[in-house]
Amino acid sequence: MHPSRGADVYDYQPALPPGNKSMSEHAIEFLRGWIGEKVHCQSHARIEKQAETLARECAAKAAEVGIPLEDIQEEVGDIQELIASRLEEAAEADEQQASGNAAK
């Protein structure tokens, strides 16, 4: 399974303080929290542009907290691709919810 396709990567879990975790575990915790806060439903037309913007923001914020982008990408691959995938999932879920509500 491609790491960016695993649902657990997207589940929001607060980052634990560094100390007992390896750097890659800390990087994954950071990414989970960041995606949970920043990645929300977008129209399909804007997903790629939004993913690019969010990937840059994520890399900058990771650097601020001492997590090299390479550590994140080593675990999940291309973060822009991961974020785009998550945005697409959110948009599809929103569309399904909207069509379900319209049918009622």
N, C-alpha and C positions, 0 to 999 in steps of 0.2 A: 504494500500500500504506500502511495506517495505521502510523505510526511505532511504536506499541506492539505491533504484530503481528510485527515483524521479529525473527527469532531472534537476530540479532547483538546486540540491545540487552541480552539476558539473559546472554550468554556472559560468564563471569567473566574479567576481565583486570585485573591490578593497575593502580591509578592511577599515572600517571607524574607526576613532580614538575612543578608549574606553572613556566612560564617560556617554553617554546617553543610552547605551545598557546594557542589562543584560549580565552576563558572558557567558551564553549559546549562545546568539546571537553573541557575540564577537568570540566565539569558531567556530561557523558556518562560519562567515565571514572569519576568518583565514583559515579554511579548504578549502573554495571555492577558495581563492586566491592561496593557496599552490598547490592544485590539478591543477588549471589552468596553473601554472608555471612548474610543475614537471611531470605530467602524460601525456605521449605521446604514440603513437602507438608502439607496440612491437609485435614480432611474438608470436603466441599462445603458443609455447613451453616454452617461457621465462616469461610468464605473472605471474605465481605464485611466482617465485623467485624475479622478479622485484617488485611485489606487497609487498612482505615481506620486501625488502630493502627500498622501498619508505615509507612503514608504519613506520619503525624505524626512518627514516629521518624526517618524519612528526612529530612524537612524540617528537623527540629531539628539532626540531625547535619550536614547540608549547611550550615546557617547557622553551625555551630561551626567549620567549615573554610573559611568565607568564600564559599560558593557560594549565591547567591540562588535560592530555589525557582523564581522566574520563569525563570531561565536553564535549569533542567532542564525545566520545563513547555514552554518555547519549543521545545525539541528533541523531546520525547516526548509532549506533551499531559498529560493528567491522570495524575499518578503513582499515585493510588489505583486507577484503572482499569488501569494497566499492571501494578501489583503483583497485583491481583485476577486478571488474565489469567494471569500467571505462576503464581500459586497453583493456578489451575484446571488448567493444563498439568501441573504437578507431581502433582496429585491424580489426573489421568487416567493419567499415566505409571505411577504407583504402582499404580493399579487394574489396568492392563494387565499389569504385571509380576506382581501377585498372582494374576491369573487364569491367566497363563501358567505360573506355578509350580504352581498347583492342578491344571492339566491334566497335569502330568508324573507 
